[in-house]
């Protein structure tokens, strides 16, 4: 009789996971039980993301950033999922496309968007004055144009008449949206209003790439042609946002000895803007740092095309964006975000206690000062750069 082979060393490590034998789904199954029993494939990755939110992101010393790409606000994910996650304390700062923030305004203005069909004639929709985002339909004149008209009037208020980043711009806009919600008793329907109430900084890395940016440009053109540049002074400066967002991460890691985590919903520019805070610290400002501690990606983009939207956390580690020693704490779920995000939020609300709001918007000046101090202490090129700056030709005063 042949002797049984000696067990291969290390085999048990690979077979140490929970046995796949889930409980049957029943009428009594709740969202936590449902997701806890997702054992494999992208269901398993969704479970891993939910568990990381519950066990890691729920800690009080973890500063959480949320990035939003894709047409999420038109689909109603603001009121249904994002605002509840913000109110639960699981969003400390946010990046989003300008389009998401623009369509968020429709809800605060109580301008309706409707379920529809993607199998329609777009030529006929245009003829009838209806605009489509896949299977979402809304009135061109009464929603889009009306939003633009109201937005332009808001931007002509005194608090907007200065150069600022989108962080400050959205804070002022959020205050106006909060007033709309309260005046018309709409409940909590606007992400920007919720951000204003909770002191959550919101950024858009490409502010000109949206209807908000288009309306800013239109008002600038009017001021230029009418000779009113001294009256209308709104300028969006993205460099302010680069420094303000970077200051959030530096403060959390260097000054508060905490950890940082990102929830990347979709990819695109918001994902890159959120992750580039670490290379800005390490590469440009030359401040010693190692990368984000926790990373959750939800995307339907493939990694093999070379685009950032599908790039996994391991690739981000090569850039210094993610701490390479923390890659086991990173999760990528290749899922439709309109399905995954509501499930993740429902899970967190049931499985994790609410966190105290960090109110990072209120601390903007403090965080910026800390960033500047660390920059001056660590960057070795400052004297050379200052000498080169001094050699630049001075701007001549207007006669």
ZATORVO-163423 format. One record per residue (C-alpha): x, y, z; residue in one letter. Coordinates in pm, whole numbers, padded with zeros to 5 digits, always signed. Each point is the difference from the previous one (the first is absolute). Example, Ala and Ser with C-alpha at 12.3 -4.5 7.8 and 13.67 -1.06 7.14 Angstrom:
2
+01230-00450+00780a+00137+00344-00066s
This chain:
399
+00000+00000+00000x+00139+00341-00105x+00073+00243+00274x-00191+00328-00009x+00214+00294-00112x+00109+00242+00268x-00222+00310-00009x+00158+00281-00201x+00133+00279+00224x-00219+00308-00013x-00306-00173-00147x-00213+00086+00301x+00057+00371-00063x-00187-00022-00329x-00283-00206+00148x-00055+00208+00312x-00289+00206-00137x-00358-00048+00111x-00160-00301-00163x-00238+00085-00283x-00330-00124+00136x-00227+00303+00037x-00332+00006+00179x-00302-00002-00231x-00152+00341-00070x-00335+00030+00174x-00267+00258+00071x+00188+00089+00319x+00339+00056-00167x+00118+00357+00055x+00262+00196-00196x+00286-00088+00238x-00072-00372-00018x-00042+00018-00377x+00337+00166-00061x+00183-00202+00266x-00101-00312-00195x+00136+00121-00334x+00294-00238-00027x+00167+00042-00339x+00071+00205-00312x-00116+00361+00011x-00258-00090+00262x+00296-00095+00216x+00173+00327-00080x-00314+00192+00097x-00001-00189+00330x+00368+00083+00053x-00068+00370-00069x-00287+00004+00250x+00212-00173+00264x+00283+00249-00054x-00244+00287+00045x-00133-00162+00315x+00333-00094+00156x+00246+00260-00136x-00175+00312-00123x-00223+00007+00309x+00295+00083+00226x+00001+00356+00132x+00364+00060-00104x-00067-00082-00368x-00065+00297-00230x-00222-00117-00289x-00010+00146-00351x-00278-00081-00248x+00041+00051-00377x-00295-00001-00239x+00020-00046-00377x-00273-00083-00249x-00352+00139-00009x-00088-00099+00357x-00202+00299+00123x-00249-00009-00289x-00073-00361+00099x-00101+00115+00350x+00299-00146+00183x+00041+00326+00192x-00314-00025+00214x-00006-00382+00000x+00361-00087+00089x+00261+00278+00004x-00173+00236+00245x-00074-00284+00248x+00367-00103-00017x+00104+00362+00064x-00239+00035+00291x+00135-00326+00148x+00344+00158+00019x+00163-00220-00265x+00090+00291-00233x+00250+00261+00120x+00080+00151-00340x-00115-00054-00355x+00097+00040-00364x-00256-00016-00280x-00043+00098-00360x-00151+00342-00055x-00284-00172-00185x-00096-00194+00313x-00012+00319+00203x-00196+00181-00272x-00268-00270-00019x-00011-00002+00382x-00145+00351-00027x-00315-00128-00173x-00100-00177+00321x+00050+00307+00220x-00196+00208-00253x-00274-00268+00002x+00024-00042-00378x-00108-00354-00091x+00191-00272-00186x-00191-00307-00115x+00046-00370-00056x-00009-00071-00370x+00142-00229-00264x+00327-00009-00193x-00191-00142-00298x-00134+00329-00132x+00059+00233-00292x+00245+00267+00112x-00089+00211-00302x-00363-00006+00116x+00106+00082+00357x+00188+00304-00128x-00305+00106-00200x-00221-00035+00308x+00243+00182+00232x+00097-00305+00207x+00357-00083+00105x+00124-00356+00066x+00268-00159+00217x-00034-00366-00100x-00344-00083+00152x-00046+00327+00192x-00215+00264-00170x-00054+00364+00093x-00132+00323-00148x+00259+00213-00181x-00164+00336+00068x-00152-00060+00343x+00294-00192+00151x+00326+00075-00183x-00064+00358-00101x-00178+00082+00326x+00294-00140+00201x+00236+00220-00202x-00212+00310+00057x-00010-00053+00377x+00368-00092+00018x+00109+00318-00178x-00195+00217+00244x+00153-00181+00296x+00351+00052-00138x-00064+00375-00020x-00033+00019+00378x+00279+00185+00190x+00160-00307+00163x+00095-00138-00343x+00190+00312-00112x+00358-00114+00052x+00256-00253-00120x-00061-00336+00169x+00030-00375-00037x-00295-00230-00050x+00017-00086+00371x-00113+00352+00093x-00223+00036-00305x-00199-00314+00090x-00025+00111+00363x-00176+00321-00107x-00213-00191-00250x-00082-00262+00266x-00119+00274+00233x-00239+00121-00270x-00123-00356-00066x-00055-00054+00373x-00217+00311+00004x-00203-00134-00296x-00052-00331+00181x-00117+00171+00318x-00219+00259-00172x-00186-00259-00207x+00008-00278+00263x+00160-00246-00239x+00186-00209+00255x+00367-00086-00062x+00030-00033-00378x+00317+00193-00093x+00355-00129+00053x+00132+00356+00003x-00250+00101+00267x+00097-00303+00210x+00368+00084-00044x-00068+00356+00117x-00184-00122+00311x+00265-00258+00088x+00308+00212-00075x+00116-00237-00275x+00237+00152-00262x-00102-00079-00360x+00238+00033-00295x-00023-00022-00379x+00335-00043-00173x-00123+00121-00343x-00246+00278+00082x-00026+00120-00360x-00120-00342-00116x-00364+00034+00104x-00301+00228-00032x+00109+00172+00322x+00330+00094-00165x-00183+00101-00317x-00216+00242+00197x+00303+00147+00179x+00161+00054-00341x-00317+00161-00135x-00011+00249+00285x+00371+00077-00045x-00063+00069-00368x-00288+00233+00087x+00214+00187+00252x+00279+00034-00257x-00220+00130-00280x-00192+00235+00233x+00311+00136+00171x-00118-00139+00334x+00308-00204+00097x+00035+00206+00317x-00352-00101+00102x-00009-00371-00096x+00319-00147+00149x-00071-00374+00024x+00300-00205-00114x+00038-00373+00062x+00364-00085+00074x+00065-00379+00000x+00344+00047+00162x-00175+00106+00320x-00183-00333-00001x+00320-00199-00056x+00150+00149+00314x-00318-00013+00210x-00066-00366-00080x+00364-00093+00062x-00014+00179+00336x-00282-00232+00110x+00213-00312-00051x+00317+00148+00148x-00184+00112+00312x-00163-00338+00054x+00326-00193-00037x+00276+00231+00125x-00168+00224+00256x-00274-00223+00141x+00183-00335-00037x-00310-00150-00155x-00076-00196-00314x-00169+00089-00327x-00235-00198-00221x-00161+00061-00336x-00328-00122-00147x+00038+00032-00376x-00340-00025-00168x+00076-00020-00371x+00330+00133-00131x+00096+00296-00212x+00125+00334+00117x-00158-00013+00351x+00186-00325+00075x+00331+00144-00117x-00050+00327+00187x-00067-00185+00324x+00298-00232-00038x+00246+00264-00123x+00006+00160+00345x+00269-00250+00102x+00232+00060-00300x-00049+00373+00059x+00126-00047+00356x+00287-00231-00091x+00108+00101-00350x-00070+00372-00027x+00008+00128+00357x+00270-00258+00093x-00160-00083+00336x+00064-00361+00116x-00318-00209-00031x-00098-00350-00116x-00353+00007-00147x-00365-00054+00087x-00067-00275+00254x-00335-00133-00125x-00135-00018-00354x-00338-00111-00134x-00056+00014-00377x-00338-00060-00162x+00028+00016-00377x-00107-00170-00321x+00318+00108-00182x+00264-00256-00100x+00360+00037+00120x+00164-00131-00319x-00088+00308-00211x+00241+00214+00202x-00261+00247+00119x-00009+00126+00356x-00367-00094+00043x+00085-00370+00000x+00344+00024+00161x+00020-00222+00312x+00139+00107+00338x+00321-00196-00064x+00078+00227-00298x-00079+00305+00213x+00257-00124+00253x+00273+00037-00262x-00082+00372-00014x+00002+00044+00376x-00376+00049+00005x-00068-00311+00212x+00222-00126+00282x+00151-00321-00149x+00000-00164+00343x-00379+00047+00020x-00103-00161-00330x-00170-00283+00187x-00240+00268+00126x-00092+00104-00356x-00306-00129-00186x-00103+00035-00364x-00353-00105-00098x-00077+00000-00372x-00364+00093+00031x-00253+00251-00127x+00021+00276+00260x-00375+00063-00012x-00045-00352+00140x+00302-00020+00231x-00016+00340+00174x-00356-00033+00142x+00085-00348+00130x+00321+00123+00163x-00177+00291+00169x-00286-00220+00121x+00255-00240+00148x+00197+00275+00178x-00311+00158+00150x-00095-00335+00152x+00343-00139+00091x+00198+00306+00119x-00069+00276+00250x-00016+00359-00122x+00330+00192+00018x+00048+00351+00132x+00030+00252-00284x+00355+00136-00042x-00130+00324-00158x+00318+00050-00201x-00142+00295-00194x-00004+00204+00319x+00372-00075+00050x+00116+00106-00347x+00235+00281+00107x+00158-00214+00273x+00066-00291-00236x+00143+00228-00269x+00239+00155+00255x+00122-00348+00103x+00057-00091-00364x+00207+00313-00061x+00205-00060+00315x+00086-00358-00100x+00080+00113-00354x+00246+00264+00123x+00162-00247+00239x+00050-00283-00250x+00036+00125-00357x+00366+00028-00102x-00054+00208-00314x-00171+00301+00155x+00294+00240-00007x+00072-00077-00365x-00366+00038-00094x-00029+00329+00187x+00306+00138-00181x-00155-00093-00334x-00330+00160+00102x+00175+00324+00089x+00149+00014-00350x-00344-00009-00162x-00103+00332-00156x-00232+00200+00223x-00348+00073-00133x-00036+00363-00105x-00275+00198+00166x-00287+00113-00222x-00001+00370-00087x
